[in-house]
Structures are given as C-alpha cells and as structure tokens.
Amino acid sequence: MQLNNINKKCKKCTHSCKQLASQTILFCRMFERIKKKKTKVVDLIERPQETASVVV
C-alpha cells in the first residue's frame, strides 16, 4: 500500500467519492497517528482491528 497516494486522497476527497470516504478517512486518521508518533509497521500488525477496515 502506498501511503503517499492515500494521503493525497485524504486531502482531496470530495462528495463524489463518499463511498471511499469512510475507509479513506479512517486510514487518514491512522496515517496521521503514524506520522505524529512515527509508529512502526509492527505496531499496526499488532492491531488487526484497525488495519482490517483499511484492507477491506
């Protein structure tokens, strides 16, 4: 998964992509936490309930 592409979607998401919005926004929040805390990928793997909604 390319974080940069998803990060762009976070900023550019409009009403026309509302179907993606809920998933994208969830990932955006996760992505922001990763940037702030500099979380390692291992930490995401340990929290499958957060990553699962992104994978779907």
ABEGO torsion letter per residue (X at the ends): XBAAAAAAAAAABBAAAAAAAAAAAAAAAAAAAAAAAGBBAAAAAABAAAAAAAAX
